[in-house]
Amino acid sequence: MKPTFLFPLVLLLAGCPSTNDEEGPPPDRLYFPAGLAHVAVPGKAEGVLFVANANSDKRYATGSVVALPLDLLGLPPLGAPVTTGVKQLTELEVDASQSVQVASFAGELAVQTLGTGAYRLYVPTRSEGMRAYQVLASVSADGVPALSCAGEASQNCTNTGITLTPTNFEGADAGSQWALTPYGVATAPRACTAKSDCCVAGDDCARTCAAGVCLGTDGAPYADVWMTYASRSDAQTLLGVGRGLTGYLARLDSDDFTFKSENLVAIGSGSANSVAAFGSWVYVTGRLLNPAPNLLRIVNRDQVVLTTSLESLYRVSDSRGVALSSDRKRLFVVGRVPDTLMVASISDPSGVPVLNFVHAVNLPDAPNEVRVIARPGRGDLVAVSCTSAGSVALYDEDVGDLVAVVGGLGSQPFGLAVDVRLNAARIYVGNFGDGRIAVIDVPDLDRPQGARLVAHLGEQQVCLTRGSASPGCLASKEGTP
């Protein structure tokens, strides 16, 4: 079965008991990893990987976000010859200070850099209350991370998350519940030439402009935080037969992480999936809608919504992940049925962007997330996780086609994070199905055909999810026959 990572999982809420009424997954264990993000640490080889654990079978009371200190895990050096096979690194070296609890059913994860070793993490969840979280992260000069809840000195952030459900839908409105749920996220640091660029038009806010960067009311760099709403699996039941679904975005302020009615941006027919941001504009992919989806819309913070009519140029059932090229002149959009990477050019990306469809290439089964790997002086590489195929595909912009497919990653590869080092890269892939992180090395970005799987991080979760006597558990070598 091809996972959607959306609302069929919500059906598990009513029937799956928790092993603990208060705790999330153990800090040193990954459990249905969803969103991933990587940050480099000066002077250290590997950096830190942030992982949002979705806890999608509700085994634990909550989900979690963990920070993996990669330099402590024993990863092989990037580009080292593979002589002993794929390394299985089950000890994650994560303690309680490197994990926080959030609601279950996490979606994507985004990072905002505040300064050297200081970050904010943003995690939307498809949980009860449809809550989104802001988590503070710090990384020491030794590469040791620490996490805490924004606004509360605690490791349990479940009470600090904000609901993204509009007030009039918290119970019901005209007999219908809110048929959408938070999923995608992106941050856009706010540049400025004057203080007015950092505030709502006509509002003399407390933000300032310094050296071309907006500083928030807390003195830290300020960013627009964009979150998408995807449709619930029972959306048509909630709406009623024949009623159309209006899609929305939420635009939040990084220094005032609250949700107000003016934060809600209507984007027209059909829900959203993922979002990529640059400047005042964001690019929003669209979910399945009959007779045709809105594959891509462009929205700015003044709530101007532009349609691209991409679906009239290339027909797929819906679109998933989206990423901007390193020079912001290309857009890469993942489509489903047929499974496709669509490439569009962007004219005037710093002004009012206009898109032109370039071409599309076939992808392995059930593609989801996409990340760009910059190559100075050359076109980008683009990594796409292909969930049902168990692989990651690499598209070379110079070639205009796929140049490598790395398989054997594990069960349901989904979330992606990339660490680029000079002319090499390491790709981290969250295996949603088996609970591990697959590690792919591209030793030479000029020869991406050399990409290879080098390690897995974490223990497989199949013995927990399927039972110790299940074939999957026995095959993972975790169980005892």
N, C-alpha and C positions, 0 to 999 in steps of 0.2 A: 504494500500500500504506500502510495506517495504521501508523505506528511505535508501538511500545509503550515504547521507551526502557528496556526491561528486558533479558531474557536472550537473545533472538535475537542481540543484539549480541555476546554472549559466544562465539558460534560462530565469530567472526572471529579468535579468539585463535590458532588453530592455523595459519591460512593466510595471514595478512597480514604481509609483511615490514616491518621498521622501517627508516627511512632513517638511523637512527643508533642505536648500541648503548647510548648513555648519556643522550642529551638528549631533553627534551620538546619540545613545540611552541615555535617562536621566541617570545620574550617579547612581541613586538609583534604577534603574530597570534593570533586566536581560532580554535579548532578543535573543532568539535562542542560549542558552549557549552551547558551543562546548567544547573546552579544559578547563580542571580544574587542579589545583595544590594546595597543602596545605603545609604550613610551620608552625612549632611549634614556640611558643614564650616562652622563659624561664620565669617561675613564673606566667604564665597565663594558664588557663585551655584549651581554645579552639584554639588559634592561629589565623591564617589568611588564607582565601581561595581566590586564584586568579581565575578569570573566564574570558574566552575569549567569547565575545558576537558576534555571526556570522552575525546578521542582515540579515538573509537569504531571506527576502522578499523585501529588499531594502526600507523599510519604512523610514529609516533614511539615512542621507547622508553617514555615515560611520558605521563601527562596533566599538567595544570598548574592552578594558580590564579593569576590575574593581577588587579592593581589598576589600574583605568583612572582617570587624573587628568582628570576630565571638564572642568575649567575650562581645560585646555590644548588641547582638541580642536576648538574652533571651533563648538560647538553654537549654533544660533540661540537668542536669548533666549526664555524660556518665554512663550508668548502672542503672540510677534511675528507679524505677517502673513506668510503663505506666498506669496512673490512670485516665487521662482525655482525652485520645485519642491522635491522632497525632496533634502536635502543628502546627498552621499556622502562621508563622512569616513573615508578609508582609513588615514590615519596616526594610530596610537593613542598615540604619545608614551610608550611603556612601555619602561623599561630593565630590566636584569637584577635590580636590587634590588626591583622591583615584580612579580616573578614567582617562584613556587616550583614545584618538581616534586612531583607526587603520582602515585599509581597511576592507570591508565586506568579508564574507565567510571564517571566521577563521577556521583553522583545529585544530590540537592538540596544546598543550601548554607545554613547558618545563621550569624548573627553574635551574639556576646555582647559588650556594651559594658562595658569595664573602667573607663573614665574618659575625660576629654577627649582625643580623638585616639588612644585605645588600645582595641584590639578583639582578640577571639579569633574565628577562623573555624573552622567544623566542616564536614567534607566526608566523607560515606560513599562508598565506591566498590565496584563490583561486579567487582573485580579478582581476580587470583590471590591467594589468602590472605584475600580479603574484608576489606580493610583500610579503616580510618577514620582521619582526620587532624585534628589540631589545629594551626592556623597562627596565628601572631602577626601583627597588622597595626598599623601606626602611621600617622597622618596629621598632617603638620605644619600649622602655622597658615597656611601658604601653599597648603594643599590638595595637597601632594605626599605620596603614600603610599609605604610600604615594607613588605615582607613578609619573614618568616623562619619557620623551622621551630620549633615549640615544643620546648624541650629540647635544641636543637642550633643553633648559630649557622651556619646553612647555608641555601642555596637549594634543596637537594635533600632533600625530606622523606620520600622513599620508605622510608628505613630507620627513620623515627620513627613511622610509622603503626602502629596496633595492629590485630591481627586480631580480628574479631568472630565468628569461628567457635569454638564451644565445643571444648575440648580433646579430648573423646572423639569429635568428628567431624572432627578435622583429617586423619585418614587415612580410617577407615571405622568404622562402628559396626553390628554385626550385619549386615554386608554392604551397608549403605547409607551414602552420603555425606550431608553437611549439605545439605539441599535448599532453603536460603534464602540470601539475599544482601542486604547493606545497601543502603538506598535513600533513605528519608526522614529528615529531621532537624529538631529544634526545640530551643530552649533555654528554660529557665524559671528566672529569677533567684530565689534562695531568700530570702524575707522571714522575719523573726524577731521575737520578743519576748524570747527568752532563748537562751543558747548551745545548749541542748538541741534547739532547732528546726533547728540547722545540722548535727546529727550523727545517725547511726543510733541508734535507740532503745537506751538502755542503754550507749552507747559514749561515753566521755569523750574526744572527738576534739580536735584542735588548732585547729579553726575557732572563730571568735568572732562575736558579734552586736554590731553597732555602728550606732546610728541606724536600727534596723529592717531592716538589711541584713546577711546572712551574709557574712563575709569568710573566704576559704579559707585553707589553710595557707600560701599564698604572699602573703597580705595583700590580694589582689585580690578583687573581688566574686565570690561563689560562685554557681554555677548547676547545676541538673540538666540534663544533656544527654540527650535522648531520640532514639534512632535506630530506625527500623523495618526489618523484614526482609520483602522481597518474595520470591515464589517464583521459582526458576530455571525456565527454559523446559523443562528436562529433569527437573523435579521428580518427575513420575509414573514416569519410568524409574528414577530413583534409589530411589524409595520402594517401587516394585512395585505392580502392579495391585491395586486394592481397599484400599490403605493410605491412610488419611486424613493430611492435612498439618496439623500443629499450628503455629499462628503464634506469633511472639515479638516482644518489644521488648527493646532494650538501654537501661538507664538508667545513665549514666556520670557521674562527678564531674568538674566542670570543673578543679578543682585537682589531681586525681590521675587523669589520663586513662589509666586502665588498665581492662582487661576481666577480670572475675572471674565465677565461677559465679553469685554472688548478684546480679550485674547483669542476668541474663537473666530476663525476665518472660514467662511463658507466657500467651497471651491466648485460647486455645481454637482451634477449628477454623478453618482458612483463614489465609493470610498477610496481611500489612499492606501499605500503600502509603505514605501520608503521615500526618503528626502535627501537631496544634496544641496548644499548652500554655498553661495558666493556673493559677498557684498549684501545688498538689500534684496536680492532675488533668491528664490529656492525653486528647485526642480522636483516635482512630486509625481511618483508613479501611481498607477491606478489598478484596482482590483477588477475582477470579472464583473461585467455588466452586459446584459442582453439588450438589444441585438448587437451592440458593439461597445467595447470599453473606452474610457478616457485613459489612454495609455500614459499620457504625460501632460501635466499642466505646469505653468510657470506662475509663481505668486511672489509678490513683494510685501514688505512690511506695512505698506499703506493699503493692503488688502486688494490690490489690483490682481485679477486672475486672468491669465492668458491661456487659451487652448492652443495646442500645437497641431492637432489633427494627425498625429503620428499614426493612429489606427487606420486612417484612410490611405496611408502610404505603405504600411506593412501590417498585415493582419495577424495578430496573435490574440489569445483569449484574455490575457491580462499581463501586467508588468510587475516585476518584483524589485530587485536591487537596482540602484542607480549610483553612478559616480562620475565626477568631472575629471577630465584629463589634467595633467599637472600644469599645463599652460592655460587652462580654462576655455580652450577653443573647441573641445570635443566633449560629447556626452555619451556615456555607455549605459545602456538600459537593458536589463535582463527581462526577456519575455518567456511566457509559457504557452505551450500547445499552438504551434510548434515551439520547441525549446530553442531559444534564439538569443544571441547578443546583437542588439541593434545599436548602430553607431550614427550619431548625428553631429553636424558641425554647428558651432555657435558664432554668429556674427555679433560684434559689439557686446561681449560679455560684461563689460563694465557699465554699459548703458542700459538700453532696453533690449534684452537678448532676443534674437530671431534664430530659430532652428531650421536646419535643412537636413533631411534624411540622406545619409551617405550610402550605407549598405547594411546587410545583416549576415551573420554566419551562424550555422547550426551548432548547437551545444549538446553535450550528453544529458541524460534524463534528469528532469526536475531541477533546473538551476535556480539559485536563490540569491545569494549575496555576491557583491562585486567589489573589488579593491584595485586601485591603480598603483603601479610601481613605476616611478619616474626614472628615466634614463637620460641624463643631460646630454644634449647633442643628438639624441635619437628620439623616435616615437616611444610612447609608453608601452609597457606590458600591462595586461589586464588579467587579474585572477578572478575566476568565477567558481563558486562552490556548486557542485552538482549533486544534489542530495540522494536521489534514488540510484544514481550511477556510482556513488561512493567515491567520487573523484573531484579533483580541481583541474579546470581547464585554463590554459594560458593563451591569451590572444596577443599577437604582436602587431602593433599599429603600423609598423613599417611594412610588414608582410601583408597585412589586411586579412589575416586568417589565424586560426588556431595553429600553434606550433608545438604544443605539448599537452598531454593529459596525464596527470599523475593519479593512479588508482590505488586500490588496496588501503585506503585511509582508515576505514572503519565503518560503523553504521551511521548513516544519515549525516554526512558532513554539512555544516550549515554556516555558522559565523566565521568571519575571516579577520585577521589582523596581519599587518606587514611591517617588517623591520628591514629597512634598506640601508646597506653599508657600502659606500663607495660603489663598486660595480658588481655587487652581489646582494642577495636578499634572502631573508628567512620568512616563510609564510606560516602562520599559525591558523589551524582549522579546528573549530569546535565540532566534535562528533556528537550531535544531539542524541543519537540513539544509544551509543555505548558509553558516553560520559567521559571520553578522553579528549585530549588535544593532540591532533596530528601535526607534526613539524616537517615542513617541506623546505629544502634548501635549493636555491638557484645560485650555484657558485659563480656563474659568469652571466651577467645580464645580456651580453652580446650573443650568448648561446643558450637561450632559455630551454632548448631541447634537453639540456643536461639536468633539468629539475628532477629531484628525487626525494622520496620519503626517508627521513633519517631518524625520527624518534616519535614516541607517543608519551604524553605526560598524563599521569593519573591512572587510577585503577578503573577497569571496566565496571560499569554499573549493572550489567545484565544479570548478575547473581542476585542483586537486590530486586530488580524489576521483574524477573521471570522465575525466581526461585533457584535454590542451590542444586536441585536435581534436573533442571531444565537443560535441553541440549545446548542452548546458547551459553549457559553458564559453564557447562562441562567443556565446551569447545574453547572457552576463554581461558581455561586452565586455572580459574579461580576456585572452582568447586572441587569437592572430593567425591569420586564415583562411589 
